[in-house]
Amino acid sequence: MTKIQIDLSEKEDKIVEIFKLVNNFKTKEEAIKKMILKFNVNVAVNLREKDYKQAIKFTEDKK
């Protein structure tokens, strides 16, 4: 298990709060965990430095 402490801006905090309320979660922590699962990450290995930014691709999971 990993604990992460993040500082949310006012706008980010509102987004998490709305997501929590719409999905009937009890805590913002639970909401953030579910939000993280909405993304797929593809990472390529053995990259040249200039190719690094192109190798990481975040796509929203439509499930």
The 8 nearest C-alpha neighbors of each residue, nearest first, counted from 0:
[[1, 2, 3, 32, 4, 28, 29, 35],
 [2, 0, 3, 4, 32, 28, 5, 31],
 [1, 3, 4, 0, 5, 28, 32, 31],
 [4, 2, 5, 1, 0, 6, 28, 31],
 [3, 5, 2, 6, 7, 1, 28, 31],
 [6, 4, 7, 3, 8, 2, 12, 28],
 [5, 7, 8, 4, 12, 11, 9, 3],
 [8, 6, 11, 12, 5, 9, 10, 13],
 [7, 9, 11, 10, 12, 6, 13, 5],
 [8, 10, 12, 11, 13, 7, 14, 6],
 [9, 11, 13, 8, 12, 14, 7, 15],
 [12, 10, 14, 8, 13, 7, 9, 15],
 [11, 13, 9, 15, 10, 14, 7, 8],
 [14, 12, 16, 10, 11, 15, 17, 9],
 [15, 13, 11, 17, 12, 16, 18, 10],
 [14, 16, 18, 12, 13, 17, 19, 11],
 [15, 17, 13, 19, 14, 18, 12, 20],
 [16, 18, 20, 14, 19, 15, 21, 13],
 [19, 17, 15, 21, 16, 20, 22, 14],
 [20, 18, 16, 24, 30, 17, 22, 21],
 [19, 21, 23, 17, 22, 18, 16, 24],
 [22, 20, 18, 23, 19, 17, 24, 16],
 [21, 23, 19, 20, 24, 18, 30, 17],
 [24, 22, 20, 21, 19, 25, 18, 30],
 [25, 23, 19, 22, 26, 30, 20, 29],
 [24, 26, 23, 29, 27, 19, 30, 20],
 [27, 25, 28, 29, 24, 30, 19, 16],
 [26, 28, 30, 29, 31, 19, 15, 16],
 [29, 27, 31, 26, 30, 32, 25, 33],
 [28, 30, 32, 26, 27, 31, 33, 24],
 [31, 29, 27, 19, 33, 28, 32, 34],
 [30, 32, 34, 28, 33, 29, 27, 35],
 [33, 31, 29, 35, 30, 34, 28, 36],
 [32, 34, 30, 36, 31, 35, 29, 37],
 [35, 33, 31, 37, 36, 32, 30, 38],
 [36, 34, 32, 37, 33, 38, 31, 30],
 [35, 37, 33, 34, 38, 32, 39, 60],
 [38, 36, 60, 35, 34, 59, 33, 39],
 [39, 37, 59, 60, 36, 58, 35, 57],
 [40, 38, 58, 57, 60, 59, 41, 37],
 [39, 41, 57, 56, 42, 38, 58, 55],
 [40, 42, 56, 55, 39, 43, 57, 54],
 [41, 43, 55, 54, 40, 44, 56, 51],
 [42, 44, 54, 41, 45, 46, 55, 51],
 [43, 45, 46, 42, 54, 51, 47, 41],
 [46, 44, 47, 43, 51, 48, 50, 42],
 [47, 45, 44, 50, 51, 48, 43, 54],
 [46, 48, 50, 49, 51, 45, 44, 54],
 [47, 49, 51, 50, 46, 52, 45, 53],
 [48, 50, 47, 51, 52, 46, 53, 54],
 [51, 49, 47, 53, 48, 52, 46, 54],
 [52, 50, 54, 48, 53, 49, 46, 47],
 [53, 51, 54, 50, 55, 49, 48, 56],
 [52, 54, 50, 51, 55, 56, 49, 43],
 [55, 53, 51, 52, 43, 42, 56, 50],
 [56, 54, 42, 53, 41, 52, 57, 40],
 [55, 57, 41, 40, 54, 58, 53, 42],
 [58, 56, 40, 39, 38, 55, 59, 41],
 [57, 59, 39, 38, 60, 56, 40, 37],
 [60, 58, 38, 37, 61, 39, 57, 62],
 [59, 61, 37, 38, 62, 39, 58, 36],
 [60, 62, 59, 37, 38, 58, 39, 36],
 [61, 60, 37, 59, 38, 36, 39, 58]]
